[in-house]
Structure formats: structure tokens, C-alpha cells
Amino acid sequence: MFPGYRVKIIGMDPNAQYCVLIDISSVDESRYKFQHGKWVIAGRGEPHIPQRFYVHPNSPCTGQKWMENIVSFHKVKLTNSCGNCGEGKFFVHSMHRYQPRLHIVRTDDVNTLHLQPMSTFAFPQTSFTTVTAYQNGEIAKLKIANNPYARGFREDGAKTMNAKSTLASFTRPVSTTHKRRCTPNTTSPNSTKRVKLDYTPA
């Protein structure tokens, strides 16, 4: 997934154990197309398939450890193939809008996640439209420069910049009964988004 999903978490109990996980939610029921320099609705979208959660590999971990560094979900992958939904992969439809959602559960056992209260956070600035080819050449260059698997597309490689790349992103406001204070702090449009998150359990 590019740009990667990264958050800074604050407000946890330093001595308590937490699991941090993510899922991808459909923003709406529409399909989109890029026309005249902007995204417009192009009809009814494909049925949304419920996503599994991706549990951050550091889970469970103390609040102190979670708050020490930026939490990165760089291992999360997107696919438009139903038969390719392995660990850490989310199935998405091309030309649809999605939203990543962060979930925090206070527990020391990943096997009890479904039994514990869950706090959910969604940030509108992390929503995205999935594409099979970038609509912005500069974004394509940025992806190639940062993708360790795209060596062949760089200046010293055998392929050219005309090759199509794959991008995806997600969005949908989330309602939760848990208290939360979110302080968005985005960087430039061409860089990885960073969001500060103040976790305040109910």
C-alpha cells in the first residue's frame, strides 16, 4: 500500500498491554473515474466484501512501547484478486474509494480480541481511490523511487516510466462509543501521511 499507513499514538497506559490492528472499509457504493482532472462518480460500484483485520506484528505490546515510535503498517498489501487474499492482504475493487481504520484493544492475548472493547479511529485524510494506473506522473515516479520491487523501472533499469503502476486507498467515517481525540497532522501530498492519535479509553 502506497503511501504507507503510519500513526503516532499517545495517551495509552504505559504499563498496560494493547493490540493494534487495521482494516479497510468501503467509503460508499459508487464506482469512480478520473475525468477533467478530478474524480467523479461513474455508476454503482461492486458489492463490498467484509475485510479481515490485520493485527500489527508487535501485538500485544505495552502502551509505553506503542507510544515510543511511529506505528507503521508498511507490510499491508492490496489486491484485486479474490484468490490472492493471504495474510496482510486486503481485497479491493479498482476505481472504488476506501478508508483504512485503526483499532486499539486493551488485552495481552490476540486470541481474545473479539471479547474486548475496541476503540476505532478513522482519519478522512487517509481515504483513497484504488487505481490500476496512476493519474499523476509525479506520483508514479515517487512510487517507483520508493518501491524496493521496482528496480527495473528506474533510470538504471531496463524498463521505462510508461509502465503502469498500482495504487490503492480507503475511507469511511467511523462511529464508536469510545472516547477519542484525534489530531490530524498530515505532511505534503507526495509524502507518507502521518497522523497523531491520542488514545483515551472509555
ZALUMVEX-130256 format. One record per residue: x, y negated, z negated of N, C-alpha, C in turn. Coordinates in Angstrom, 2 decimals. Layout:
<pts>
+---------+---------+---------+---------+---------+---------+---------+---------+---------+
|     n.x |     n.y |     n.z |    ca.x |    ca.y |    ca.z |     c.x |     c.y |     c.z |
+---------+---------+---------+---------+---------+---------+---------+---------+---------+
|       X |       Y |       Z |       X |       Y |       Z |       X |       Y |       Z |
...
+---------+---------+---------+---------+---------+---------+---------+---------+---------+
</pts>
This chain:
<pts>
+---------+---------+---------+---------+---------+---------+---------+---------+---------+
|     n.x |     n.y |     n.z |    ca.x |    ca.y |    ca.z |     c.x |     c.y |     c.z |
+---------+---------+---------+---------+---------+---------+---------+---------+---------+
|    0.85 |    1.18 |    0.00 |    0.00 |    0.00 |    0.00 |    0.88 |   -1.23 |    0.00 |
|    0.63 |   -2.13 |    0.93 |    1.47 |   -3.32 |    1.04 |    0.59 |   -4.54 |    1.28 |
|    0.79 |   -5.64 |    0.52 |    1.72 |   -5.77 |   -0.61 |    1.35 |   -4.85 |   -1.77 |
|    2.31 |   -4.56 |   -2.60 |    2.09 |   -3.67 |   -3.74 |    1.23 |   -4.32 |   -4.81 |
|    0.58 |   -3.48 |   -5.62 |   -0.27 |   -3.97 |   -6.71 |    0.54 |   -3.98 |   -7.99 |
|    0.75 |   -5.17 |   -8.56 |    1.58 |   -5.31 |   -9.77 |    0.89 |   -6.25 |  -10.74 |
|    0.92 |   -5.90 |  -12.03 |    0.29 |   -6.74 |  -13.04 |    1.21 |   -6.90 |  -14.25 |
|    1.03 |   -8.00 |  -14.96 |    1.70 |   -8.23 |  -16.23 |    0.65 |   -8.17 |  -17.32 |
|    0.79 |   -7.24 |  -18.25 |   -0.21 |   -7.03 |  -19.29 |    0.28 |   -7.62 |  -20.62 |
|   -0.59 |   -8.35 |  -21.29 |   -0.30 |   -8.87 |  -22.62 |   -1.51 |   -8.62 |  -23.52 |
|   -1.30 |   -8.76 |  -24.83 |   -2.41 |   -8.65 |  -25.77 |   -2.69 |   -7.26 |  -26.31 |
|   -1.87 |   -6.27 |  -25.96 |   -2.06 |   -4.92 |  -26.49 |   -1.52 |   -4.80 |  -27.91 |
|   -2.00 |   -3.80 |  -28.62 |   -1.41 |   -3.44 |  -29.91 |   -0.07 |   -2.78 |  -29.62 |
|    1.05 |   -3.36 |  -30.06 |    2.38 |   -2.82 |  -29.71 |    2.58 |   -1.37 |  -30.13 |
|    1.92 |   -0.94 |  -31.19 |    2.15 |    0.41 |  -31.72 |    1.13 |    1.44 |  -31.24 |
|    0.08 |    0.99 |  -30.57 |   -0.95 |    1.92 |  -30.09 |   -0.55 |    2.52 |  -28.75 |
|   -1.13 |    3.68 |  -28.44 |   -0.86 |    4.35 |  -27.18 |   -1.98 |    4.02 |  -26.17 |
|   -1.57 |    3.76 |  -24.92 |   -2.53 |    3.42 |  -23.88 |   -2.23 |    4.21 |  -22.60 |
|   -3.28 |    4.44 |  -21.84 |   -3.15 |    4.94 |  -20.47 |   -3.62 |    3.83 |  -19.54 |
|   -2.89 |    3.61 |  -18.47 |   -3.24 |    2.59 |  -17.48 |   -3.47 |    3.28 |  -16.15 |
|   -4.59 |    2.97 |  -15.50 |   -4.92 |    3.63 |  -14.25 |   -5.55 |    2.65 |  -13.27 |
|   -5.71 |    3.10 |  -12.03 |   -6.23 |    2.24 |  -10.98 |   -7.18 |    3.04 |  -10.10 |
|   -8.15 |    2.36 |   -9.51 |   -8.95 |    2.95 |   -8.45 |   -9.24 |    1.89 |   -7.40 |
|   -9.86 |    2.30 |   -6.30 |  -10.16 |    1.39 |   -5.20 |  -11.66 |    1.36 |   -5.00 |
|  -12.24 |    0.16 |   -4.99 |  -13.69 |    0.03 |   -4.87 |  -14.04 |   -0.70 |   -3.58 |
|  -15.11 |   -0.26 |   -2.93 |  -15.59 |   -0.94 |   -1.74 |  -16.23 |   -2.28 |   -2.12 |
|  -15.93 |   -3.33 |   -1.37 |  -16.46 |   -4.66 |   -1.67 |  -17.92 |   -4.79 |   -1.25 |
|  -18.22 |   -4.27 |   -0.07 |  -19.59 |   -4.37 |    0.45 |  -19.85 |   -3.22 |    1.41 |
|  -20.94 |   -3.27 |    2.12 |  -21.32 |   -2.19 |    3.03 |  -21.14 |   -2.57 |    4.50 |
|  -20.23 |   -3.52 |    4.76 |  -20.05 |   -4.03 |    6.11 |  -18.74 |   -3.59 |    6.74 |
|  -18.72 |   -3.59 |    8.05 |  -17.50 |   -3.41 |    8.84 |  -17.11 |   -4.79 |    9.36 |
|  -15.80 |   -5.04 |    9.47 |  -15.33 |   -6.36 |    9.86 |  -14.51 |   -6.30 |   11.15 |
|  -14.39 |   -7.48 |   11.79 |  -13.48 |   -7.62 |   12.93 |  -12.82 |   -8.99 |   12.82 |
|  -11.61 |   -9.10 |   13.39 |  -10.86 |  -10.35 |   13.35 |  -11.15 |  -11.10 |   14.65 |
|  -11.85 |  -12.23 |   14.52 |  -12.31 |  -12.95 |   15.70 |  -12.11 |  -14.45 |   15.52 |
|  -11.50 |  -15.09 |   16.50 |  -11.24 |  -16.53 |   16.46 |  -10.50 |  -16.94 |   15.18 |
|   -9.53 |  -16.12 |   14.80 |   -8.67 |  -16.46 |   13.66 |   -9.26 |  -16.20 |   12.30 |
|  -10.36 |  -15.47 |   12.21 |  -10.92 |  -15.17 |   10.89 |  -11.68 |  -13.85 |   10.93 |
|  -11.92 |  -13.29 |    9.74 |  -12.65 |  -12.03 |    9.62 |  -14.14 |  -12.32 |    9.58 |
|  -14.88 |  -11.60 |   10.41 |  -16.33 |  -11.75 |   10.46 |  -16.98 |  -10.36 |   10.39 |
|  -18.20 |  -10.31 |    9.90 |  -18.93 |   -9.04 |    9.80 |  -19.28 |   -8.55 |   11.20 |
|  -19.02 |   -7.27 |   11.45 |  -19.25 |   -6.69 |   12.77 |  -20.26 |   -5.55 |   12.74 |
|  -21.04 |   -5.48 |   11.68 |  -22.05 |   -4.42 |   11.60 |  -21.98 |   -3.67 |   10.29 |
|  -22.80 |   -2.65 |   10.20 |  -22.86 |   -1.83 |    8.98 |  -21.64 |   -0.92 |    8.91 |
|  -21.08 |   -0.82 |    7.71 |  -19.88 |   -0.03 |    7.52 |  -20.16 |    1.44 |    7.28 |
|  -19.09 |    2.20 |    7.13 |  -19.20 |    3.62 |    6.85 |  -19.58 |    3.83 |    5.38 |
|  -20.24 |    4.94 |    5.05 |  -20.58 |    5.23 |    3.65 |  -19.31 |    5.27 |    2.80 |
|  -19.39 |    4.67 |    1.63 |  -18.23 |    4.64 |    0.73 |  -18.10 |    5.98 |    0.01 |
|  -16.89 |    6.49 |    0.00 |  -16.62 |    7.75 |   -0.70 |  -16.06 |    7.44 |   -2.09 |
|  -16.68 |    7.95 |   -3.15 |  -16.17 |    7.68 |   -4.51 |  -14.70 |    8.07 |   -4.62 |
|  -13.91 |    7.19 |   -5.24 |  -12.48 |    7.42 |   -5.35 |  -12.12 |    8.06 |   -6.68 |
|  -11.05 |    8.80 |   -6.66 |  -10.49 |    9.31 |   -7.90 |   -9.61 |    8.24 |   -8.53 |
|   -9.34 |    8.39 |   -9.80 |   -8.42 |    7.48 |  -10.47 |   -6.98 |    7.91 |  -10.21 |
|   -6.11 |    6.92 |  -10.13 |   -4.68 |    7.20 |  -10.10 |   -4.11 |    6.74 |  -11.43 |
|   -3.61 |    7.68 |  -12.22 |   -3.07 |    7.36 |  -13.54 |   -1.60 |    6.99 |  -13.39 |
|   -1.23 |    5.84 |  -13.92 |    0.16 |    5.41 |  -13.84 |    1.05 |    6.47 |  -14.48 |
|    2.16 |    6.83 |  -13.81 |    3.00 |    7.92 |  -14.32 |    3.60 |    7.69 |  -15.70 |
|    3.61 |    6.45 |  -16.18 |    4.14 |    6.18 |  -17.53 |    3.10 |    6.45 |  -18.62 |
|    1.89 |    6.79 |  -18.25 |    0.82 |    7.03 |  -19.23 |    0.99 |    8.41 |  -19.88 |
|    0.71 |    8.50 |  -21.20 |    0.43 |    7.40 |  -22.12 |    1.73 |    6.75 |  -22.59 |
|    1.61 |    5.49 |  -23.03 |    2.78 |    4.76 |  -23.48 |    2.33 |    3.71 |  -24.49 |
|    3.24 |    3.26 |  -25.32 |    2.88 |    2.27 |  -26.33 |    2.58 |    0.92 |  -25.70 |
|    1.77 |    0.13 |  -26.38 |    1.47 |   -1.21 |  -25.90 |    2.73 |   -2.04 |  -25.72 |
|    3.70 |   -1.83 |  -26.61 |    4.95 |   -2.58 |  -26.50 |    5.66 |   -2.30 |  -25.18 |
|    5.69 |   -1.03 |  -24.78 |    6.35 |   -0.66 |  -23.53 |    5.60 |   -1.22 |  -22.32 |
|    4.26 |   -1.15 |  -22.35 |    3.48 |   -1.68 |  -21.23 |    3.70 |   -3.17 |  -21.06 |
|    3.86 |   -3.89 |  -22.17 |    3.97 |   -5.34 |  -22.12 |    5.39 |   -5.83 |  -21.82 |
|    6.36 |   -4.95 |  -21.90 |    7.75 |   -5.37 |  -21.71 |    8.05 |   -5.78 |  -20.27 |
|    7.47 |   -5.06 |  -19.31 |    7.78 |   -5.30 |  -17.90 |    6.51 |   -5.36 |  -17.06 |
|    6.65 |   -5.82 |  -15.84 |    5.54 |   -5.81 |  -14.90 |    5.19 |   -4.35 |  -14.57 |
|    3.91 |   -4.04 |  -14.60 |    3.43 |   -2.68 |  -14.30 |    3.17 |   -2.60 |  -12.80 |
|    3.88 |   -1.71 |  -12.13 |    3.80 |   -1.60 |  -10.67 |    3.13 |   -0.29 |  -10.25 |
|    2.27 |   -0.39 |   -9.25 |    1.63 |    0.79 |   -8.66 |    2.15 |    1.00 |   -7.24 |
|    3.46 |    0.89 |   -7.08 |    4.07 |    0.95 |   -5.76 |    3.96 |    2.34 |   -5.12 |
|    3.64 |    3.36 |   -5.91 |    3.53 |    4.71 |   -5.36 |    2.14 |    5.00 |   -4.78 |
|    1.20 |    4.09 |   -4.97 |   -0.14 |    4.29 |   -4.44 |   -0.11 |    4.20 |   -2.92 |
|   -0.80 |    5.12 |   -2.25 |   -0.85 |    5.15 |   -0.79 |   -2.30 |    5.12 |   -0.31 |
|   -2.49 |    4.62 |    0.91 |   -3.81 |    4.56 |    1.52 |   -3.83 |    5.45 |    2.75 |
|   -4.96 |    6.08 |    3.01 |   -5.07 |    6.94 |    4.18 |   -6.48 |    6.85 |    4.75 |
|   -6.61 |    7.01 |    6.07 |   -7.94 |    7.07 |    6.68 |   -8.24 |    8.48 |    7.17 |
|   -7.52 |    9.44 |    6.60 |   -7.72 |   10.85 |    6.93 |   -8.28 |   11.59 |    5.72 |
|   -9.47 |   12.15 |    5.88 |  -10.11 |   12.87 |    4.76 |   -9.26 |   14.04 |    4.28 |
|   -8.52 |   14.66 |    5.19 |   -7.73 |   15.82 |    4.82 |   -6.37 |   15.48 |    4.27 |
|   -6.14 |   14.20 |    4.01 |   -4.81 |   13.77 |    3.57 |   -4.88 |   13.02 |    2.26 |
|   -5.84 |   13.39 |    1.41 |   -6.04 |   12.68 |    0.15 |   -5.40 |   13.43 |   -1.01 |
|   -4.09 |   13.45 |   -1.04 |   -3.38 |   14.11 |   -2.12 |   -3.19 |   13.18 |   -3.31 |
|   -2.30 |   13.56 |   -4.19 |   -2.02 |   12.78 |   -5.39 |   -1.54 |   11.38 |   -5.03 |
|   -2.18 |   10.37 |   -5.63 |   -1.76 |    8.99 |   -5.40 |   -2.25 |    8.39 |   -4.11 |
|   -3.12 |    9.09 |   -3.36 |   -3.64 |    8.58 |   -2.10 |   -5.12 |    8.26 |   -2.22 |
|   -5.50 |    7.12 |   -1.64 |   -6.90 |    6.71 |   -1.62 |   -7.41 |    6.71 |   -0.19 |
|   -8.58 |    7.30 |    0.03 |   -9.18 |    7.32 |    1.35 |   -9.92 |    6.01 |    1.60 |
|   -9.63 |    5.36 |    2.73 |  -10.30 |    4.11 |    3.09 |  -10.69 |    4.15 |    4.56 |
|  -11.72 |    3.38 |    4.91 |  -12.13 |    3.23 |    6.29 |  -11.46 |    2.00 |    6.88 |
|  -10.99 |    2.08 |    8.11 |  -10.39 |    0.93 |    8.75 |  -11.42 |   -0.17 |    8.99 |
|  -10.98 |   -1.42 |    8.88 |  -11.81 |   -2.60 |    9.11 |  -12.93 |   -2.74 |    8.07 |
|  -12.66 |   -2.30 |    6.86 |  -13.58 |   -2.47 |    5.74 |  -12.85 |   -3.24 |    4.64 |
|  -13.59 |   -3.77 |    3.70 |  -13.00 |   -4.55 |    2.60 |  -13.03 |   -3.75 |    1.30 |
|  -11.93 |   -3.85 |    0.55 |  -11.79 |   -3.09 |   -0.69 |  -11.18 |   -3.96 |   -1.80 |
|  -11.31 |   -3.45 |   -3.02 |  -10.79 |   -4.14 |   -4.20 |  -10.13 |   -3.14 |   -5.14 |
|   -8.86 |   -3.32 |   -5.45 |   -8.23 |   -2.49 |   -6.48 |   -8.77 |   -2.90 |   -7.85 |
|   -8.96 |   -1.92 |   -8.72 |   -9.43 |   -2.20 |  -10.08 |   -8.48 |   -1.54 |  -11.08 |
|   -8.10 |   -2.30 |  -12.07 |   -7.21 |   -1.80 |  -13.12 |   -8.04 |   -1.37 |  -14.33 |
|   -7.69 |   -0.22 |  -14.91 |   -8.41 |    0.30 |  -16.07 |   -7.41 |    0.59 |  -17.19 |
|   -7.79 |    0.23 |  -18.41 |   -6.94 |    0.48 |  -19.58 |   -7.74 |    1.28 |  -20.60 |
|   -7.15 |    2.37 |  -21.06 |   -7.82 |    3.23 |  -22.05 |   -6.86 |    3.42 |  -23.22 |
|   -7.35 |    3.19 |  -24.41 |   -6.53 |    3.36 |  -25.62 |   -6.60 |    4.82 |  -26.06 |
|   -5.59 |    5.58 |  -25.69 |   -5.54 |    7.01 |  -26.02 |   -4.12 |    7.51 |  -25.81 |
|   -3.76 |    8.57 |  -26.51 |   -2.43 |    9.17 |  -26.34 |   -2.51 |   10.47 |  -25.55 |
|   -3.68 |   10.75 |  -24.94 |   -3.87 |   12.00 |  -24.21 |   -4.62 |   11.74 |  -22.92 |
|   -3.97 |   11.96 |  -21.78 |   -4.63 |   11.69 |  -20.49 |   -5.83 |   12.61 |  -20.27 |
|   -5.88 |   13.72 |  -20.98 |   -6.98 |   14.66 |  -20.81 |   -8.27 |   14.18 |  -21.48 |
|   -8.18 |   13.13 |  -22.28 |   -9.36 |   12.61 |  -22.98 |   -9.80 |   11.26 |  -22.43 |
|   -9.30 |   10.88 |  -21.26 |   -9.63 |    9.57 |  -20.68 |  -11.13 |    9.38 |  -20.54 |
|  -11.83 |   10.42 |  -20.11 |  -13.27 |   10.31 |  -19.87 |  -14.08 |   10.21 |  -21.15 |
|  -13.44 |   10.44 |  -22.28 |  -14.15 |   10.40 |  -23.56 |  -13.96 |    9.09 |  -24.30 |
|  -13.07 |    8.22 |  -23.80 |  -12.71 |    6.99 |  -24.50 |  -13.28 |    5.76 |  -23.80 |
|  -13.52 |    4.67 |  -24.57 |  -13.95 |    3.41 |  -23.94 |  -12.90 |    2.92 |  -22.95 |
|  -13.34 |    2.38 |  -21.84 |  -12.43 |    1.92 |  -20.78 |  -12.65 |    0.43 |  -20.52 |
|  -11.58 |   -0.33 |  -20.49 |  -11.65 |   -1.74 |  -20.11 |  -11.22 |   -1.88 |  -18.65 |
|  -12.03 |   -2.56 |  -17.86 |  -11.81 |   -2.65 |  -16.41 |  -11.56 |   -4.10 |  -16.01 |
|  -10.60 |   -4.29 |  -15.11 |  -10.23 |   -5.62 |  -14.65 |  -10.15 |   -5.63 |  -13.12 |
|  -10.76 |   -6.62 |  -12.49 |  -10.68 |   -6.77 |  -11.04 |  -10.34 |   -8.23 |  -10.73 |
|   -9.39 |   -8.45 |   -9.84 |   -8.93 |   -9.78 |   -9.50 |   -9.25 |  -10.06 |   -8.03 |
|  -10.11 |  -11.06 |   -7.76 |  -10.53 |  -11.34 |   -6.38 |   -9.36 |  -11.56 |   -5.42 |
|   -8.23 |  -12.11 |   -5.91 |   -7.11 |  -12.39 |   -5.01 |   -6.40 |  -11.13 |   -4.54 |
|   -6.76 |   -9.96 |   -5.08 |   -6.13 |   -8.71 |   -4.64 |   -7.01 |   -7.93 |   -3.67 |
|   -8.17 |   -8.48 |   -3.29 |   -9.02 |   -7.78 |   -2.33 |   -8.36 |   -7.80 |   -0.95 |
|   -8.72 |   -6.86 |   -0.10 |   -8.08 |   -6.79 |    1.20 |   -8.98 |   -6.15 |    2.23 |
|   -8.61 |   -6.32 |    3.50 |   -9.29 |   -5.68 |    4.61 |   -8.33 |   -4.67 |    5.22 |
|   -8.78 |   -3.45 |    5.41 |   -7.92 |   -2.41 |    5.97 |   -7.84 |   -2.56 |    7.49 |
|   -6.64 |   -2.38 |    8.02 |   -6.44 |   -2.50 |    9.46 |   -5.52 |   -1.39 |    9.96 |
|   -5.57 |   -1.14 |   11.25 |   -4.64 |   -0.21 |   11.87 |   -3.53 |   -0.96 |   12.59 |
|   -3.68 |   -2.28 |   12.73 |   -2.63 |   -3.12 |   13.31 |   -2.74 |   -4.50 |   12.68 |
|   -1.62 |   -5.09 |   12.28 |   -1.64 |   -6.41 |   11.66 |   -2.11 |   -7.47 |   12.65 |
|   -2.90 |   -8.41 |   12.17 |   -3.36 |   -9.52 |   12.99 |   -2.39 |  -10.71 |   12.93 |
|   -1.39 |  -10.61 |   12.08 |   -0.42 |  -11.69 |   11.89 |    0.98 |  -11.12 |   12.09 |
|    1.69 |  -11.60 |   13.10 |    3.02 |  -11.09 |   13.40 |    4.01 |  -11.26 |   12.28 |
|    3.87 |  -12.34 |   11.50 |    4.79 |  -12.58 |   10.40 |    4.61 |  -11.53 |    9.30 |
|    3.35 |  -11.12 |    9.08 |    3.09 |  -10.07 |    8.08 |    3.69 |   -8.75 |    8.55 |
|    3.59 |   -8.48 |    9.85 |    4.19 |   -7.25 |   10.39 |    5.70 |   -7.24 |   10.15 |
|    6.35 |   -8.38 |   10.37 |    7.79 |   -8.47 |   10.14 |    8.12 |   -8.27 |    8.65 |
|    7.30 |   -8.86 |    7.78 |    7.52 |   -8.72 |    6.34 |    7.37 |   -7.27 |    5.90 |
|    6.35 |   -6.57 |    6.44 |    6.14 |   -5.17 |    6.10 |    7.33 |   -4.32 |    6.55 |
|    7.78 |   -4.54 |    7.77 |    8.90 |   -3.77 |    8.30 |   10.17 |   -4.02 |    7.48 |
|   10.38 |   -5.26 |    7.08 |   11.58 |   -5.61 |    6.30 |   11.58 |   -4.96 |    4.93 |
|   10.39 |   -4.69 |    4.38 |   10.29 |   -4.17 |    3.02 |    9.94 |   -2.69 |    2.96 |
|    9.68 |   -2.08 |    4.10 |    9.28 |   -0.67 |    4.13 |   10.50 |    0.22 |    4.34 |
|   10.88 |    1.03 |    3.35 |   12.07 |    1.88 |    3.50 |   11.93 |    2.92 |    4.60 |
|   10.70 |    3.16 |    5.07 |   10.49 |    4.16 |    6.12 |   10.44 |    3.53 |    7.52 |
|   10.71 |    2.23 |    7.60 |   10.59 |    1.54 |    8.89 |   11.94 |    1.13 |    9.45 |
|   12.97 |    1.88 |    9.16 |   14.30 |    1.52 |    9.63 |   14.37 |    1.43 |   11.15 |
|   13.62 |    2.29 |   11.84 |   13.66 |    2.31 |   13.29 |   13.06 |    1.08 |   13.94 |
|   12.28 |    0.29 |   13.16 |   11.64 |   -0.89 |   13.73 |   12.48 |   -2.15 |   13.52 |
|   13.58 |   -2.04 |   12.77 |   14.40 |   -3.21 |   12.51 |   15.34 |   -3.48 |   13.67 |
|   16.05 |   -4.59 |   13.59 |   16.90 |   -5.03 |   14.69 |   17.93 |   -3.99 |   15.08 |
|   18.41 |   -3.22 |   14.10 |   19.43 |   -2.22 |   14.39 |   18.82 |   -0.87 |   14.75 |
|   17.47 |   -0.82 |   14.86 |   16.80 |    0.43 |   15.18 |   16.51 |    0.55 |   16.66 |
|   15.92 |    1.68 |   17.03 |   15.67 |    1.96 |   18.44 |   14.31 |    1.46 |   18.90 |
|   13.43 |    1.14 |   17.95 |   12.07 |    0.74 |   18.32 |   11.93 |   -0.78 |   18.29 |
|   10.83 |   -1.30 |   18.75 |   10.62 |   -2.73 |   18.84 |    9.55 |   -3.18 |   17.87 |
|    9.40 |   -4.50 |   17.78 |    8.42 |   -5.07 |   16.87 |    7.00 |   -4.91 |   17.38 |
|    6.82 |   -4.37 |   18.59 |    5.49 |   -4.25 |   19.15 |    4.70 |   -3.07 |   18.58 |
|    5.39 |   -2.20 |   17.83 |    4.71 |   -1.03 |   17.27 |    3.66 |   -1.48 |   16.27 |
|    2.59 |   -0.71 |   16.22 |    1.52 |   -1.05 |   15.28 |    1.87 |   -0.57 |   13.89 |
|    1.50 |   -1.38 |   12.89 |    1.72 |   -1.01 |   11.51 |    0.37 |   -0.82 |   10.84 |
|    0.40 |   -0.27 |    9.64 |   -0.85 |   -0.02 |    8.93 |   -0.91 |   -0.84 |    7.66 |
|   -2.03 |   -1.51 |    7.44 |   -2.21 |   -2.30 |    6.23 |   -3.56 |   -1.96 |    5.61 |
|   -3.67 |   -2.12 |    4.26 |   -4.96 |   -1.94 |    3.64 |   -5.07 |   -2.83 |    2.42 |
|   -6.30 |   -3.16 |    1.98 |   -6.55 |   -3.86 |    0.75 |   -7.97 |   -3.71 |    0.28 |
|   -8.29 |   -4.20 |   -0.99 |   -9.53 |   -3.83 |   -1.65 |  -10.21 |   -4.98 |   -2.43 |
|  -11.69 |   -4.96 |   -2.68 |  -12.34 |   -5.99 |   -3.50 |  -13.77 |   -5.74 |   -3.93 |
|  -14.04 |   -5.92 |   -5.16 |  -15.41 |   -5.91 |   -5.64 |  -15.41 |   -6.35 |   -7.09 |
|  -16.17 |   -7.41 |   -7.45 |  -16.20 |   -7.85 |   -8.85 |  -16.68 |   -6.72 |   -9.73 |
|  -16.08 |   -6.62 |  -10.91 |  -16.42 |   -5.52 |  -11.81 |  -17.04 |   -6.08 |  -13.08 |
|  -18.12 |   -5.49 |  -13.51 |  -18.74 |   -5.88 |  -14.77 |  -18.38 |   -4.84 |  -15.81 |
|  -18.08 |   -5.31 |  -17.01 |  -17.72 |   -4.39 |  -18.09 |  -18.18 |   -4.98 |  -19.40 |
|  -18.47 |   -4.14 |  -20.34 |  -18.92 |   -4.61 |  -21.64 |  -17.75 |   -4.98 |  -22.53 |
|  -16.53 |   -4.69 |  -22.08 |  -15.37 |   -5.00 |  -22.89 |  -14.95 |   -6.44 |  -22.67 |
|  -14.43 |   -7.06 |  -23.72 |  -13.94 |   -8.42 |  -23.61 |  -12.66 |   -8.43 |  -22.79 |
|  -12.46 |   -9.50 |  -22.00 |  -11.23 |   -9.59 |  -21.26 |  -10.95 |  -11.04 |  -20.89 |
|   -9.69 |  -11.40 |  -20.89 |   -9.27 |  -12.72 |  -20.45 |   -8.27 |  -12.51 |  -19.34 |
|   -8.56 |  -12.99 |  -18.16 |   -7.69 |  -12.79 |  -17.01 |   -7.16 |  -14.13 |  -16.55 |
|   -5.86 |  -14.22 |  -16.42 |   -5.22 |  -15.43 |  -15.96 |   -4.51 |  -15.16 |  -14.65 |
|   -5.17 |  -15.37 |  -13.50 |   -4.52 |  -15.09 |  -12.22 |   -3.29 |  -15.98 |  -12.03 |
|   -2.26 |  -15.41 |  -11.45 |   -1.03 |  -16.15 |  -11.18 |   -0.43 |  -15.61 |   -9.90 |
|   -0.95 |  -16.05 |   -8.77 |   -0.51 |  -15.50 |   -7.50 |    0.71 |  -16.22 |   -7.00 |
|    1.49 |  -15.51 |   -6.17 |    2.64 |  -16.11 |   -5.54 |    2.24 |  -16.50 |   -4.12 |
|    3.19 |  -16.73 |   -3.25 |    2.89 |  -17.14 |   -1.89 |    2.17 |  -16.02 |   -1.15 |
|    1.41 |  -16.35 |   -0.08 |    0.62 |  -15.34 |    0.63 |    1.44 |  -14.20 |    1.19 |
|    2.73 |  -14.42 |    1.48 |    3.55 |  -13.39 |    2.10 |    4.34 |  -12.57 |    1.10 |
|    4.09 |  -12.77 |   -0.18 |    4.84 |  -12.03 |   -1.18 |    3.91 |  -11.16 |   -2.00 |
|    4.50 |  -10.27 |   -2.79 |    3.70 |   -9.37 |   -3.61 |    2.90 |  -10.17 |   -4.64 |
|    1.64 |   -9.87 |   -4.78 |    0.79 |  -10.59 |   -5.72 |    1.11 |  -10.16 |   -7.14 |
|    1.18 |  -11.14 |   -8.04 |    1.39 |  -10.84 |   -9.45 |    0.24 |  -11.45 |  -10.24 |
|   -0.27 |  -10.72 |  -11.20 |   -1.39 |  -11.19 |  -11.99 |   -1.11 |  -10.96 |  -13.46 |
|   -1.26 |  -12.00 |  -14.27 |   -1.12 |  -11.83 |  -15.71 |   -2.44 |  -11.36 |  -16.26 |
|   -2.41 |  -10.40 |  -17.17 |   -3.61 |   -9.82 |  -17.71 |   -3.50 |   -9.80 |  -19.23 |
|   -4.43 |  -10.48 |  -19.87 |   -4.46 |  -10.49 |  -21.33 |   -5.49 |   -9.48 |  -21.78 |
|   -5.03 |   -8.34 |  -22.30 |   -5.94 |   -7.25 |  -22.70 |   -6.42 |   -7.50 |  -24.12 |
|   -7.75 |   -7.65 |  -24.28 |   -8.35 |   -7.85 |  -25.59 |   -9.45 |   -6.82 |  -25.78 |
|   -9.17 |   -5.73 |  -26.52 |  -10.20 |   -4.69 |  -26.70 |  -11.39 |   -5.19 |  -27.47 |
|  -12.52 |   -4.56 |  -27.24 |  -13.77 |   -4.94 |  -27.94 |  -13.63 |   -4.67 |  -29.42 |
+---------+---------+---------+---------+---------+---------+---------+---------+---------+
</pts>
